[in-house]
Amino acid sequence: MKKFIMTSPYQGRLSKGIYHAADNELLRYDKETAFPIIPVINAYAGAGEEIEIIMNLADYENAHTNLALFEEELWELSAEKGFTYKKIEPVLLPYNNLIDTHIDLFGALTDRISDGDTLFCCITYGSKPVPIVESMALNYALMAKKNVSVECVVYGAMDHEAKTMSIYDITSLIYISETIRAMAENNVADPAKKLRELLG
């Protein structure tokens, strides 16, 4: 199943705009949204498919408000594109950055990933450790589950001076963990150069 992982934002007033696709034309989406995962769903969820949203939801008023806003946008996109989705059952988290909270998030995410899943993830929102935990869960799924792939991982950015929004495809960063380990074991002299060569 196609599963889309995201975190409900903590911000009280989300900025809506058009996220310009910086490096993956599939992510081109010409409608305003506050959620970078929406262009991802638009790109990868096809008519007649059922998808699942894995929403990290902190025990924080703004996060609950933003979940409702996201559900409105998701419903509209579903009606337009013709895909269906399972009822969102959020991964509930306390609003803190304790290590136990992050370990619980890792466990909850890996529990929700099954053999054969195709994964998508938006690391834009949440506290700074959350994307690290999401990346850990994606890497674990790639190594421990059968026939799991990570299709697209994105980061949505806003230029507050120019008032523009961009969406970046950073999927390749998920797949280089093993490469980095191998380079370290072989004492590669210029690991950044080697990575650029490997990634083209």
N, C-alpha and C positions, 0 to 999 in steps of 0.2 A: 504494500500500500504506500502511496505517497503521503508522507507526513511532514508537516511544516511546523518548525519549532520557533517560538518567539517569546518575548517577555512583554507583559503589559507595562507601558511607560509609567514612570513615577511623576512626570511633569503634570502640572495643573492645567496648563493651556497649551495644547499641542498646535504646532504650526502645520497647516495644510499647504501643499504645493505639488508641483509636478517634479518628480524625481527623474532627472536626466540620466540616462544610462551612460556611465563613464567608460565601460569596457566590455559590456555584453549587450549586444543589440536586442537580444531576446527580452531584456528587462525594460525595453521602451514601453512606457505607459503614459498616455496623454491626458490622464485625468488627475485631478488633485487628490492627494491622500495624505494622511498623517502617519501612515504605517508602511515602511519599506517592504514588508512582507507581501503587501497587496500586489505590487508589480511582479513579484516572484510567483505568486499564485496565478496571476493572470497569464504569465508566460508558460507555466508548466502544468496547470490543471486543465484537462480537456473535457469537452462535452461528454456527458455520460459517465464520467469517472466519479468515484467517491474518494474524498481525501479526508485527512484527519489533521486538526490543529492541536499542537501541544503547546499550551499557553502557560508560561510561568507567571504566577499571580501572587504578588506580595500582599500581606495583610495591611493595606494602605489605601486610604479613600480614593486618591487619584488613580491608582492602579485599577480599582473596581470600576470607576467611572469610565476609564479608557477601554476597559474590556467591552463595555456596552457600546461604545463608539465604534470599536473594531468590528463587533458583531453586525452592526448596521452596514458597514462597508462590505463585509464579507457576504452578507445576504444579497446586497445589490449586485456584486460581482458574480455570485453564483447564479442569480436569475439571468444575468446577461450572457454568461459563458455556457451555462447548462451543466455544470458539475454539481455534485451534492457533497455534503460534509457531515461527519458525525457531530453530534452535539458536543460542544466544547466542555470538557471536564478539566478545569484548570489544575495545574500542579500548584497547590497552595503552600505558601512559604511565609514565615515570619518576616517582618520588615527589619532585618538586621544583616550584618555581615560576619556573623560568627562562623567558625569553620564547620561546626555541626550543621548549620543551615546549608552550606555549600555541598557538604557530603550528602545530605538528604536530597538536595536537588539532583546531584549526579545519579544517585540511586533511583530517583523517580524517573529521570529521563531514560536511563538505560532499561528500566523495567517496561517502559512504553514503546521501546523499539524492538521489533520482532524480525525474525529471519525473513529475508526477501523484501524488506522495506527499502524504499527510495527516499532519502532524507534531504530536506531543505531547511535552512536556518537563517534567521535574521539576528545579528548580534548588536543591533543599534541601541536597544534600550535595556534598562536595568542598571544595577550598581556595577562598578568596574570589574569585580571578580566574576560576575555572571557569565560573560562571554568565555572566560577561561574554563569554567565548568561545562558550558555547552560544548566547547571544543574537546574537552576530555571525554564527554559522553559520545560525541561523534567518532572520535578515534577508537574508543572502546568498542563501539558497535561495529566498526570496520574490521577490527581484529577478532572479536569474539562471536559475532553473529554470522550466520550463513547468508551469502548472496545479498548483503546490504551494500548500498552505494550512497555516497554523498554527492548529490547532483548540483546543488548551488548553495553557497553561503554568501550572504550579503551584509554590507554595512551602509547605512544611509547617513549622509553628512549634509550639514547646512552651512553655507557660507553666510555668516551673519552680516557682513558688510555688503556683499553683493546681493544678498537676499535670494540666493539660488540654492537648489537642493540637488544632490547627486547620489546615485546608488552605485556601489562598487561591488563587483564579484570577486570575493577573496577565497574562493573554493580551493585553489591550489595550495593555500597555506595549510589546509587540513591534511593534505596528502603528503606533505614533506617531512613529517615527524620521523619516519623510518629513514629517509634520506639523510636527515641531520644526524641521526644516531650513527649511521654508517660512516658519514664524513668525520665525526668525532673519533670513532674507533680507528679510522685510517689517518688521523691527524692531517686532514686536508688543509693546505696552507692558506687558501683564500676561500673560505666557505661561501661568502656572499657571491663572489664571482662564479663559483661552481653552481650555485642555485640559479643564478640568472641564465647560465648555459643550459641547465636542465629544463627550465621553464620556457625557454625560447625567447 
